[in-house]
Amino acid sequence: MIQLPASYQEYLAGKSESFINTVRPVLMQSAAEKTHGVRVSYNRGPTGHQAHLDETIPFGTVIEDID
């Protein structure tokens, strides 16, 4: 089983269950590949949050952005 790095676990601490359910799959993908970090975008409107791997972000790092 893939283990999330401590930085990702700390990022998720205290977040809502719906937020974790949205972001965790991308964090797991990042942890499996160990090559890129994750960008979490906050979208206005019904879509809420999105997360994706970002090749400009080092592995183990999460950056929040407003889309």
Buried (B, 14 or more C-beta within 10 A) or exposed (E): EEEBBEEBEEBBEEBEEEBBEBBBEBBBBBBEEEEBBBBBBEEEEEEEBBBEBBEEBEBBBBEEEEE
